[in-house]
């Protein structure tokens, strides 16, 4: 996953599928570990692979406009980048919390712009998508407070929101 597709700046479909499988395997391993069982964020981390899958499937939907595709593509790239605000290499599965917050923001933004039906048809999670987004949004402030460069993330989110309007 070192190389991004230069035409779209997102990983190839095979790289995305490989990432999804690795993410699922890591999640199962983490959830059975001692620290995974004790983490207060475990129930939210379970949504990480499903949200990643949703972003990938939504990106290929012809009903999604170019600006929304760009935002979705950037969030997919953020998932697979080895270095981010909360690096998985240092924090383990807890490092996916920032990815989760960004994915939730992107999905909410696109849903608000295009309507929930466009996004929900790609959702494969067990819980209803709107319930999942609400659960994550409730803890997102706590998660973002742990990000050392929180103001940079907030500016990015604010900037992307304005671009999609």
C-alpha positions in Angstrom: 0.0 0.0 0.0 2.9 2.3 -0.5 1.8 3.6 -3.9 -1.4 5.5 -4.6 -3.1 5.5 -7.9 -1.9 8.7 -9.4 -5.0 9.4 -11.5 -7.3 9.5 -8.5 -5.0 9.7 -5.6 -6.7 6.8 -3.9 -5.6 3.2 -3.4 -6.5 0.7 -6.1 -9.5 -1.6 -5.6 -7.2 -4.5 -4.7 -5.3 -2.3 -2.2 -8.6 -1.2 -0.6 -9.8 -4.8 -0.4 -6.5 -5.9 1.2 -6.7 -3.1 3.6 -10.2 -4.0 4.6 -9.3 -7.7 5.2 -6.2 -6.7 7.3 -8.3 -4.2 9.2 -11.0 -6.8 10.0 -8.3 -9.3 11.2 -6.7 -6.6 13.4 -10.0 -5.8 14.9 -10.8 -9.4 15.8 -7.4 -9.8 17.3 -7.7 -6.5 19.3 -11.3 -7.3 20.5 -10.1 -10.6 22.0 -7.1 -9.1 23.7 -7.0 -7.9 27.3 -6.7 -4.2 26.4 -9.4 -4.5 23.7 -11.9 -5.9 26.2 -11.1 -3.0 28.6 -11.2 -0.1 26.1 -14.2 2.2 26.4 -13.9 2.8 22.6 -14.2 -0.9 21.6 -17.9 -0.6 20.6 -17.0 2.3 18.3 -13.9 0.7 16.8 -16.1 -2.1 15.6 -17.6 0.3 13.1 -14.2 1.2 11.5 -14.1 -1.6 8.8 -17.8 -1.0 8.0 -17.3 2.7 7.5 -14.2 2.1 5.4 -16.2 -0.3 3.2 -19.0 2.3 3.0 -16.6 5.0 1.8 -15.1 2.7 -0.9 -18.5 1.6 -2.2 -19.9 5.1 -2.1 -16.9 6.4 -4.1 -17.9 4.2 -7.1 -21.5 5.4 -7.0 -22.3 7.5 -10.2 -24.8 9.6 -8.1 -21.9 11.1 -6.1 -20.7 14.4 -7.4 -17.1 15.3 -8.0 -16.5 17.4 -4.9 -18.0 14.7 -2.7 -15.9 12.0 -4.4 -12.8 14.1 -3.7 -13.7 14.3 0.0 -14.5 10.5 0.1 -11.2 9.7 -1.7 -9.2 11.8 0.7 -10.8 10.0 3.7 -10.0 6.6 2.2 -6.4 7.7 1.6 -6.3 8.9 5.2 -7.3 5.5 6.4 -4.5 3.7 4.6 -1.7 6.2 5.3 0.7 4.9 7.8 1.2 8.3 9.5 -1.7 10.4 10.7 -2.9 12.2 13.8 -3.2 9.1 15.9 -0.8 6.6 14.2 -1.9 3.0 14.4 1.7 1.9 14.4 2.2 3.5 17.8 -1.3 3.2 19.3 -2.5 -0.1 18.0 -6.1 -0.3 17.1 -6.9 2.8 19.1 -5.1 4.7 16.4 -8.1 4.2 14.2 -10.2 6.6 16.3 -9.2 9.6 14.3 -9.9 7.7 11.1 -13.3 6.9 12.5 -14.1 10.5 13.3 -13.0 11.7 9.9 -15.0 9.0 8.1 -18.1 9.9 10.2 -17.7 13.5 9.3 -17.3 12.7 5.6 -20.3 10.4 5.5 -22.5 12.9 7.4 -21.4 15.7 5.0 -22.2 13.7 1.9 -25.5 12.5 3.4 -26.5 16.1 4.2 -25.7 17.2 0.7 -27.1 14.3 -1.3 -29.6 12.6 1.1 -29.4 9.5 3.1 -30.7 7.1 0.5 -27.6 7.7 -1.7 -25.3 6.6 1.1 -27.4 4.0 3.0 -27.7 1.7 0.1 -24.0 1.0 0.4 -24.1 0.3 4.2 -23.4 -3.3 5.2 -23.1 -2.9 8.9 -25.4 -4.6 11.4 -26.7 -1.4 13.0 -28.6 1.3 11.1 -26.2 3.8 9.6 -27.8 6.8 11.2 -27.6 5.2 14.6 -23.9 4.4 14.1 -23.1 8.0 13.0 -25.0 9.3 16.0 -23.1 7.0 18.4 -19.7 8.1 17.0 -20.6 11.8 16.9 -21.4 11.6 20.7 -17.8 10.5 21.5 -16.0 12.4 18.7 -15.2 15.4 20.9 -13.5 13.1 23.4 -11.6 11.5 20.6 -10.5 14.7 18.9 -9.4 16.1 22.3 -6.7 13.4 22.3 -5.3 14.5 18.9 -2.3 16.7 19.5 -3.0 18.9 16.5 -6.7 19.2 17.0 -6.9 22.7 15.6 -5.5 21.5 12.3 -8.1 18.8 12.1 -10.9 21.2 12.9 -9.7 23.6 10.2 -9.6 20.8 7.7 -13.1 19.8 8.5 -14.4 23.4 8.4 -12.7 24.0 5.1 -14.1 20.8 3.5 -17.6 21.6 4.7 -17.5 25.0 3.0 -16.2 23.5 -0.2 -19.2 21.1 -0.4 -21.8 23.7 0.1 
